[in-house]
Amino acid sequence: MSRKQKTVNEDVLALFCGFNRKVKIGKKYGIVCAETGEPLTPVKYDEIEGWTQIFGSKDAAPVRLDGKWGCINSRGEEIIAPKFEKVEISQQEQPYFSAKLNGKWGFIDDEGKEVTKFEYDEVAMFSCARAFVQKDNKFGFIDTAGNIVVPVKYDDCEYFFRNNFNGTDLPVWVKSNGLYGFVDISGHEIVKPQYEYALSFGYGSYAAVVLEGKAGFIDPTGKTVIPCMYEPYFKNKAACYYRFSGNYASVKQGGKWGVINLDNEVVIPFVYDKFLKNNNAGFQYAVRNGKKLSVDLKGNERELKKNPEARTFKDYLHAVEWATVAESFETHIRKRYKKVEGDMLIWESNFLNFRSKRHKHSNDIIRIHENYYRKDIIEVELFSVRGNCSYTFFDWDKILDMEVRIEDNLELADADVVAYVIWRAVDCYPKTEERINSFLGISEKICKSLVSSR
């Protein structure tokens, strides 16, 4: 690895993210200022984990000292003294910190003070003011004061509550004696365990359930809205099958896949071997006879092909100047934001996936394709890259050598490819106009540094 590339990876990204650099001397770690190199902590820690940006508050990183865990902030201040067996950070709701003490988990505030008792074998982050807990191999939920809301009596349950786009809290599935039911956020059993299988409501209107070997759907009140008449196919609870995205869901019948609407009307016939994605825009990614297809709600098909020319990200950098990349930022990326209350800006789309795990079919690639929900929005996915969103440092040396695959028959200029990849790798939200301008300036430094090191 060249010295210039190391500088890009650590200094430039640290400058953008607002986090400071981890340094190591011998077997100990410390933090120095990303801009000046000034020490912010003694080099004394046995381990420093990645930074987590806590929404509406501060950023923090767990640290380990003499076998105990605490937390520091980006100024190097020890906000939670190292006295716990483990500390984990949530980005969603207060209390943000869960900790393990004497073999049991509980929650603490950002000063390390106890919020709930340390009595659980496992906990998850708070969502909708509820947190999943496990005790003696039984599962339930507590509120932010530590009160049990959903009795800790179930054999399994969903990991967190969520609300739909209207702000309504949705039920979660629970499992007892091998059967699935649903409880609401107050802990009431709206559907007693009776189903052979169930999926979560996600953020949609209906949840899939299986009864007597057939799959159907219920609404948040527990009412059956689509009878159990389809062939169950649930490889895992995260699969896109049998989930309504807006008004449509892909289901299976007669060994083939099709799409139904909320009224159980067939919108796309049952002729496909597999559905890869389903959404509310009629932009269905399907497979038939080995071909990957885009299918609209009228049944019109278009074959999707990968770009035949295999080029690495470094190849694209060789072909561009910053001026053209900056123009691409202004043309394509700035328009992805829209103003809401005050000067805050948010995504035009909620579906901007960053993946850090290896794709089971393709390793070490950058995929650029149309958004599954909006044809006019471009998606960028980076596979096999260390890090998570913009909260840790990215291995730019890895990204430089990754193959770029442009799919969905997209025609993109080299500058557009460079702009999209840099934006996707270092972006975080929410944004203000000032932060977008700052982002464009830091992206210029990244691009110029990368170009100079090529």
Secondary structure, DSSP 8 states (H G I E B T S, - for coil): --HHHHHIIIIIHHHHHT--EEEEETTEEEEE-TTT--BSS-S-BSEE---EE-TTS-EEEEEEETTEEEEEETTS-EEEEEEESEEEE-SSSSS-EEEEETTEEEEE-TTS-BSS-S-BSEEEEEETTEEEEEETTEEEEEETTS-EEEEEEESEE-S---B-TTS-B--EEEEETTEEEEE-TTS-EEEEEEESEE---TTSS-EEEEETTEEEEE-TTS-EEEEEEE----S-TT-STT--BTTEEEEEETTEEEEEETT--EEEEEEESEEEE--TTS-EEEEETTEEEEE-TT--EEE----SS-EEHHHHHHT--HHHHHHHIIIIIGGGEEE-STTEEEES-S------S--SS--SEEEEEE-SS-TTSEEEEE-S-SSSTTSS---HHHHHTSEEEE-TT----HHHHHHHHHHHHH--SSEEHHHHHHHHHHHHHHHHHHHHH-
